[in-house]
Amino acid sequence: MICKNCKTPLRAGAGFCSECGAQAEENNRQPLIRPFSKKLLILIGTVILLIAAAAVLYIIGNNSSSPVKLVNEFKQAVNKKDAEKITSLLHSSVSDWTFQKSDAELLLAYFSEQTDDKNELFKRLDKEAAEYEENQEIYRFDDEPFAAIALKQEGKKWLFFHKYSLQVVPVYLRVKVNKDDAKIFINGKKIEDQTKADDYQTYGPFSIGTHEIKAVIEGKYVDAEEKKEVVLYEVKNSKMDESISIQASTVEASTFYEDTSLYINGQKTEMTLGSAREEIGILPTDGSVTFTLEKEFPWGLAKSDEFAVTEKYINMNQFTVLSPEQQEEIMTLLNENWSQHTEALQTADTSKMMLVPEEYKESVKKSALQLATLSEKYTATFIQARYDMESIKMPIYNEDKNRYELKVEAEYTLLEPQLHNYSLLRDGDKATTTFYMSLYYDEKESKWKIEDYADGSFFLRESNEIKTFEIS
């Protein structure tokens, strides 16, 4: 211990300093330190916490209200195709519509195909975000596009920070259909039950993307519909006009044969057709619907080729009811008969004509006897037969005789080396003549029979299908 007055060391237990006489008690006296009160400590701690909290909140608030951060989150969500994140980031610019996940999915589908539009949007949003960060005023034109995304500043957040949002500006669709009573679907959702022809109706709003508009007129057998894709992205007007034209009409049909069953697109209907026009109902007339006919004949079931529905009235008279095999059998029958016919002309002996009735034979015998009176002997060889296939395909029903009949247009060529008989065309010794060959179907014997023949004095129509047989 030392003296506080003169700094001289003091002996232990000394009451006075030996140098200056100062009392030792004053040298031992310690300053009184009063401790902080509990209330003061609490106050100081609270202030420190508030300052720290304010600093943290400032950092959080500043980061959360950053337009650059918002834009970057949106860009990242688009590139990752995160529809849920996009839904949380984008907000509607109008009060009566909400941007939903389905809208985000349409947006992603659009940007996946239109990468140039996506990149241009990112570039614009980056520029606007940077300008907001620098507290620059962004000038916006009055004619800003619809079906677009805009970065907007919306007042204050927590009193100190600017608030930013990415807003989707939707657009409405005005749709008209050329027919009454159509239903309208947009993106698979029905939004109209009954249209009035050529009358615009407004639907929406809708967000960015490619939207499918479908108009449907329900028919008894087939619905008539038309689809149209509409791209909505940065359009000029708040309403976009679209028109849909459905090719459909109330269709009538008829055919040559009575009580013929009607099939539509391969499905049998309860309708039967005949020569009188029958109303089928409203159907598409764009060729997407086909009619098929079916009828049971004595020789078997016949089914027609398809008839495309492209007009209001479908005439199906061209119904081939004999199969190619049955047609071939008829021509083979006719060829064999004409060989016998030609032989009988030379001999006047019709006993070998096994395919025709007696009346037919009598006619041939009469011709043969006339040829026999001439100065030279008549000889002929059957060398060619030609048939107009249109005359074979469609038998006609004879109500008086209660049977089906054919009148086949045939052209026969004979080689006549000596005596020339009558012919329609002649090329040297070749004589060509046309005939109407009459046949009927015998239901009892289930086969076609030849009944008669007659000179035709006509030429086969070469524009038709012609079948030629070279007879050996």
Buried (B, 14 or more C-beta within 10 A) or exposed (E): EEBBBEEEEBEEEBEEBEEEEBBBEEBEEEEEEEEEEEEEEEEEEEEEEEEEEEEEEEEEBBEBBBBBBBBBBBBEBBEEBBBEBBBEBBBBBEEEBEBBEBBBBBBBBBBEEBEEBBEEBBEBBBEBBEBBBEEEEEEEEEEEBBBBBBBBBEEEBEEEBBBBBBBBBBBBBBBBBBBEEBBBBBBEEEBBEEBEEEEBBEBBBBBBBBBEBBBBBEBEBBBBBBEBEBBBBBBEEBBBEBBBEBBBBEBBBBBBBEEBBBBBBEEEBEBBBEEEEBEBBBBBBBEBBBBBBBBEBEBEEBBBEEBEBBEEEBEBEEBBBBBEEBBEBBBEBBBBBBBBBBBBBBEBEBEEBEBBEEEBBEBBBEBBEEBEEEEEEBBBBBBBBBBBBBBBBBBEBEEEEEBBBBBBBBBBBBBBEEEBBEBBEBEEEBBBBBBBBBBBBEEEEEEBBBBBBEEBEEEBEEEEEBEEBEBE
